[in-house]
Amino acid sequence: MKKVLFTTPILEHPPAGGPFLRIENSIKALNLISELHIISRVHRNFVGGANAELFYKKISYKFLYSPSARCDGFIKRVFKKFIKILKKGCSSKSDIESDAEFIIRYSKKNKINTIWFGYGNISFELMKRIKQLDPSLRLICDTDSVWSRYVLRELPFESNQKRKEEILFNGSLKEIEEESWTSFCDVTTAVSEVDAEYYRGLTKNKEKIKIFSNVIDVGNYSFTPAISATSFKKKYIYLAGSFGKNSPMDKAARWFISEVWPILKQQKEDLQFCIVGCNSDVVLSDIKDPDIQINGKVNSVLHYLVNADIAIVPLFFESGTRFKILEAGACGVPIVSTTLGAEGLAVKNEKHILLADDPTNFAKAILKLLDDEEYSIFIGKNCKCLVEENYSINKLIYEGQAILDYLANK
């Protein structure tokens, strides 16, 4: 069985949101096809403590921390400004050097020649330094999205000139990094064909671009928990995500609240809107509508999701594929999304999901599902079948094995 060293700046158990789901499910799949060694670049306090450590030790050959994750300064530097870090990088030069040397020493000691970078698209400097220090190591840059698109797609929705300049600068920087790592890394992964096509355009060796999808562990969605902390007496619409100032989720939620919600309330007085996700309670603290419940980070979104009448994905700029669609689909909850929100997933409008890109049609789609229970069940069941057949851990096992086979045959 091939040895793989997996390292990541994003790790938390239980996973709270898409980034953490991607990493955890990647680890689950890779552990089944390799001797998996995990080096966390996340401090123990933020991984989830002793219980999380025990969980990751059970699904890997070895679990340990990088030098930067063991220092106290890491806590404040990385996790208190999570969104800012994702956009600009998460390590100082000294951290990069110490982590690079540690990873190389560990690899040599354990005879590992394949380094898998979870969230490689925010680990550019570390990947580059490791390749400089030891060109013999085979590097896999595992991406959750095309980060330059994630950044630059905000431009049409921003009017502040200073903010536009910041977006252009950060997006251009990510484009430079993307072109560079597709050159020196042995494999770059993409979560969908949409992203893969972009990366293939950056390298002459298009075989280096491989699909490694966003998937869910379907078994985790096979039960129906009851809501304990919150009781919904009305039908409710559900939105989940990670929030931050100027984030896609912040603007998505505000667009829905200001443009779509008033249309719905004219038609349905007995309707509630439930928002869950990291920092949502902070970013949206100005929202005072009694029928809009903002919960912030919760222990499990399932307590809210499985009881929802409709899940929405009103995104207008993002990249990658949406875990919020996969999770709602796995629970059989019908979904209304913008076209971009469903990008990269094999969903078909009016079969697995309803798509709409303006307030009037978005509201109409929601009302159709609320008014037609049979159709709502039809949409929910179709998406559930799609997710179970195409977006489970088994798919990730197959794709991961193909990547390791490719490297073995180089």
C-alpha positions in Angstrom: 0.0 0.0 0.0 1.4 3.4 -1.0 2.5 5.8 1.7 1.0 9.3 1.7 1.7 12.3 3.9 -1.4 14.5 4.1 -1.0 18.0 5.4 -3.5 20.8 5.8 -4.1 24.3 7.2 -7.9 23.4 7.6 -9.0 20.8 10.0 -11.8 20.4 12.5 -13.9 17.6 14.0 -16.8 17.5 13.9 -16.6 19.4 10.7 -18.5 22.8 10.7 -19.0 23.7 7.1 -17.7 22.9 3.6 -13.9 23.4 4.0 -13.8 21.1 7.0 -16.1 18.5 5.3 -13.8 18.4 2.3 -10.7 17.7 4.4 -12.4 15.1 6.7 -13.9 13.2 3.8 -10.6 13.4 1.8 -8.9 11.8 4.8 -11.5 9.1 5.1 -11.1 8.1 1.5 -7.3 8.3 1.4 -6.9 6.2 4.5 -8.7 3.4 2.7 -6.3 3.4 -0.2 -2.9 4.3 1.4 -0.9 4.3 4.6 -1.9 7.8 5.5 0.2 10.0 7.7 -1.4 13.3 8.7 0.5 16.4 9.7 -2.0 19.0 10.9 -1.0 22.7 10.5 -3.9 23.6 12.8 -3.4 24.0 16.5 -4.8 21.3 18.8 -7.3 23.7 20.3 -8.9 24.3 16.9 -8.8 20.8 15.6 -11.4 20.0 18.3 -9.2 18.8 21.2 -8.6 15.3 22.4 -11.8 13.8 20.9 -10.8 15.1 17.5 -7.3 13.8 17.8 -8.6 10.4 18.7 -10.9 10.5 15.7 -8.1 11.3 13.3 -5.8 8.8 14.8 -8.4 6.1 14.2 -8.7 7.0 10.5 -5.0 7.3 9.7 -1.7 5.5 10.3 -0.2 8.4 12.1 -1.4 11.9 13.3 0.8 14.7 14.4 1.3 18.5 14.3 3.7 20.7 12.4 6.0 23.1 14.3 3.8 26.1 13.4 0.7 24.4 14.8 2.4 23.7 18.1 3.2 27.4 18.8 0.8 29.6 20.7 1.1 32.5 18.2 -0.6 30.3 15.6 -3.9 30.5 17.4 -4.3 34.3 17.1 -2.7 34.5 13.7 -4.7 31.9 11.9 -8.2 31.4 13.3 -9.3 34.8 14.6 -9.1 36.1 11.1 -10.2 33.0 9.2 -11.5 34.6 6.0 -8.6 37.1 5.7 -6.2 34.2 6.1 -7.9 32.1 3.4 -7.4 35.0 0.9 -3.9 36.0 1.8 -2.2 32.9 3.1 -1.8 31.5 6.6 1.9 31.3 7.5 4.8 33.6 8.1 8.2 32.9 6.4 9.6 31.3 9.6 6.6 29.1 9.8 6.9 28.0 6.2 10.6 27.2 6.7 10.2 25.2 9.9 7.1 23.3 8.5 8.9 22.6 5.2 11.9 21.2 7.0 9.8 19.1 9.4 7.7 17.6 6.5 10.8 16.7 4.6 12.5 15.1 7.6 9.4 13.2 8.5 9.0 12.0 4.9 12.6 10.8 4.6 12.4 9.0 8.0 9.2 7.2 7.1 10.2 6.6 3.4 7.3 8.7 2.0 7.6 10.3 -1.4 4.1 11.6 -1.9 2.9 14.8 -0.1 -0.8 15.6 -0.4 -1.6 19.2 0.4 -5.2 19.5 1.5 -6.3 23.1 0.5 -3.1 23.4 -1.5 -4.5 26.6 -3.1 -3.8 28.4 0.2 -0.5 26.6 0.8 1.4 27.9 -2.1 4.6 29.2 -0.3 4.9 25.9 1.7 4.6 23.8 -1.4 7.1 25.9 -3.3 9.6 25.7 -0.5 9.3 22.0 -0.1 9.9 21.5 -3.8 12.9 23.7 -3.7 14.4 21.8 -0.7 13.6 18.3 -2.1 12.7 18.1 -5.8 12.4 14.3 -5.5 9.2 14.6 -3.5 5.9 14.3 -5.4 3.5 17.0 -4.5 -0.3 17.0 -4.9 -1.9 20.4 -4.8 -5.5 19.5 -3.7 -7.8 22.4 -4.4 -11.4 23.1 -3.3 -12.0 25.7 -6.0 -10.2 28.1 -8.4 -9.3 30.6 -5.8 -8.7 33.4 -8.3 -12.2 33.0 -9.5 -13.5 33.0 -6.0 -11.9 36.4 -5.5 -12.4 38.0 -8.9 -16.0 37.1 -9.3 -16.9 39.6 -6.6 -15.9 42.5 -8.8 -19.3 43.0 -10.6 -21.0 43.2 -7.2 -18.7 45.7 -5.6 -19.0 49.5 -6.1 -16.3 50.8 -3.8 -13.2 51.6 -5.8 -10.7 50.8 -3.0 -12.3 47.5 -2.5 -12.3 46.8 -6.3 -8.5 47.5 -6.3 -8.0 45.1 -3.4 -10.0 42.4 -5.2 -8.0 42.8 -8.4 -4.7 42.7 -6.6 -5.6 39.5 -4.6 -7.2 37.8 -7.6 -4.2 38.6 -9.8 -1.8 37.2 -7.1 -3.8 34.0 -7.0 -3.7 33.7 -10.8 0.1 33.9 -10.6 0.3 31.3 -7.9 -2.1 28.9 -9.8 0.0 29.1 -12.9 3.2 28.4 -10.9 2.0 25.4 -8.9 0.4 23.7 -11.8 4.0 23.7 -13.2 6.0 22.5 -10.2 3.4 20.2 -8.5 3.1 16.7 -9.9 -0.7 16.8 -9.6 -3.3 19.5 -9.2 -6.8 18.4 -8.2 -10.1 20.0 -9.1 -13.5 19.4 -7.6 -15.3 19.5 -10.9 -14.7 19.6 -14.7 -15.4 23.3 -14.6 -12.4 23.9 -12.4 -10.3 21.2 -14.1 -10.7 22.9 -17.4 -9.3 26.1 -16.0 -6.3 24.4 -14.5 -5.7 22.5 -17.8 -5.4 25.8 -19.5 -2.4 26.7 -17.3 -0.2 23.7 -18.1 1.1 21.8 -21.2 0.9 18.5 -19.4 -2.9 18.3 -19.0 -2.7 14.8 -17.5 -1.4 16.4 -14.3 -4.9 17.8 -13.6 -7.1 15.3 -11.9 -10.6 15.3 -10.4 -11.0 14.9 -6.7 -14.6 15.8 -6.0 -16.4 17.3 -3.1 -18.4 14.5 -1.6 -20.2 13.7 1.7 -20.2 10.6 3.9 -23.8 9.7 3.1 -24.2 7.5 6.2 -23.9 10.6 8.3 -27.2 11.9 6.9 -29.3 8.8 7.3 -31.0 9.7 10.5 -33.6 12.4 11.4 -32.6 14.3 14.6 -35.3 16.4 16.3 -34.7 20.0 16.9 -34.2 20.5 20.6 -32.8 24.0 21.1 -35.1 25.7 18.6 -38.8 25.0 17.8 -40.2 26.0 14.4 -43.9 26.4 14.4 -44.0 27.7 10.8 -42.7 26.4 7.5 -39.1 27.5 7.2 -36.4 28.2 4.6 -32.8 27.1 5.4 -29.5 28.7 4.5 -26.1 27.5 5.8 -22.5 28.7 5.2 -19.4 30.4 6.5 -19.9 34.1 6.8 -17.5 37.1 6.9 -17.5 40.7 5.8 -17.7 41.0 2.0 -18.0 37.2 1.8 -20.1 35.4 -0.8 -22.4 34.2 1.9 -22.9 37.6 3.5 -23.9 39.1 0.2 -26.0 36.1 -0.7 -28.0 36.3 2.6 -28.5 40.1 2.3 -29.7 39.7 -1.3 -32.2 37.1 -0.3 -33.4 39.1 2.7 -33.7 42.4 0.9 -34.9 41.2 -2.5 -36.6 37.9 -2.2 -37.9 37.7 1.4 -40.4 40.6 1.0 -42.0 38.9 -2.0 -42.4 35.7 -0.1 -43.9 37.3 3.0 -46.5 39.0 0.8 -47.7 35.5 -0.2 -46.9 33.5 3.0 -47.2 35.1 6.4 -46.5 31.9 8.3 -43.0 31.5 7.0 -39.6 31.6 8.8 -36.0 32.0 7.5 -33.3 30.1 9.4 -29.6 30.9 8.9 -26.8 28.8 10.4 -23.1 29.0 10.0 -19.9 30.4 11.5 -20.0 34.2 12.1 -23.5 34.5 10.7 -24.8 35.9 14.0 -22.0 38.5 14.0 -22.1 39.6 10.3 -25.9 39.7 10.2 -26.4 41.2 13.7 -28.2 44.2 12.2 -31.1 41.9 10.9 -34.0 42.4 13.3 -36.9 40.6 11.5 -38.7 38.3 14.1 -39.2 35.7 11.4 -35.5 35.5 10.5 -33.6 33.4 12.9 -29.8 33.7 12.8 -28.0 31.0 14.8 -24.3 31.4 14.2 -22.1 28.3 14.5 -24.0 25.2 15.7 -22.8 21.8 16.8 -24.7 20.1 13.9 -26.5 21.7 11.0 -28.5 18.5 10.6 -30.8 19.5 13.5 -31.9 22.4 11.4 -31.5 21.0 7.9 -33.6 17.8 8.1 -36.6 19.7 9.4 -36.4 22.5 6.7 -39.1 22.8 4.0 -36.6 24.3 1.5 -32.8 24.9 1.4 -31.5 27.8 -0.6 -28.2 28.6 -2.2 -28.5 32.3 -3.4 -24.8 32.7 -4.4 -23.6 35.0 -7.1 -19.9 34.7 -6.7 -17.9 31.6 -5.6 -15.9 28.8 -7.0 -15.8 25.1 -6.5 -18.9 23.0 -5.7 -21.4 23.5 -2.9 -21.5 21.2 0.1 -24.7 22.9 1.1 -26.4 21.3 -2.0 -24.9 17.9 -1.3 -26.0 18.0 2.4 -29.6 19.2 1.6 -29.8 16.6 -1.2 -28.7 13.8 1.1 -31.5 14.8 3.5 -34.1 14.9 0.7 -34.7 18.6 1.3 -35.7 20.4 -2.0 -33.2 23.1 -3.1 -33.6 26.5 -4.8 -30.2 27.9 -6.1 -28.8 30.4 -8.4 -27.1 29.0 -11.5 -23.6 29.8 -10.1 -24.5 28.3 -6.8 -25.0 24.9 -8.5 -21.9 25.2 -10.7 -19.9 22.0 -11.2 -22.5 19.6 -9.9 -24.5 17.3 -12.1 -27.8 18.7 -11.1 -30.6 19.4 -13.7 -33.0 22.3 -13.3 -36.5 21.1 -12.4 -35.4 17.6 -11.9 -32.9 17.7 -9.0 -33.1 21.3 -8.1 -34.8 24.6 -9.0 -32.5 27.3 -10.5 -33.3 31.1 -10.6 -31.1 34.2 -10.8 -33.4 37.1 -10.1 -35.6 37.9 -7.1 -39.0 37.3 -8.8 -38.1 33.9 -10.2 -36.2 32.8 -7.0 -39.4 33.6 -5.0 -41.6 31.8 -7.5 -39.4 28.7 -7.3 -39.7 28.7 -3.5 -43.5 29.3 -3.6 -43.9 26.4 -6.1 -42.2 24.0 -3.7 -44.2 25.3 -0.7 -47.5 25.1 -2.6 -47.0 21.7 -4.3 -46.0 19.1 -1.8 -45.9 16.3 -4.4 -43.5 18.3 -6.6 -41.4 19.2 -3.6 -41.0 15.6 -2.7 -40.2 14.7 -6.3 -37.3 17.3 -6.4 -36.0 16.2 -3.0 -36.0 12.5 -3.8 -34.3 13.0 -7.2 -31.5 15.0 -5.6 -31.1 12.5 -2.8 -30.6 9.7 -5.4 -28.1 11.8 -7.3 -26.0 12.6 -4.3 -26.0 9.0 -3.1 -25.0 7.6 -6.5 -22.5 10.3 -7.5 -21.2 12.2 -4.4 -20.3 9.6 -1.8 -17.0 8.6 -0.2 -16.8 5.7 -2.8 -16.4 8.2 -5.6 -13.5 9.9 -3.7 -11.9 6.5 -3.1 -12.0 5.8 -6.9 -10.6 9.2 -7.8 -7.9 9.1 -5.1 -6.8 5.7 -6.3 -6.5 7.0 -9.9 -4.3 9.8 -8.7 -2.0 7.5 -6.8 -1.8 5.1 -9.7 -0.9 8.0 -12.0 2.0 9.0 -9.8 3.2 5.4 -9.4 3.3 5.0 -13.2 5.2 8.3 -13.9 
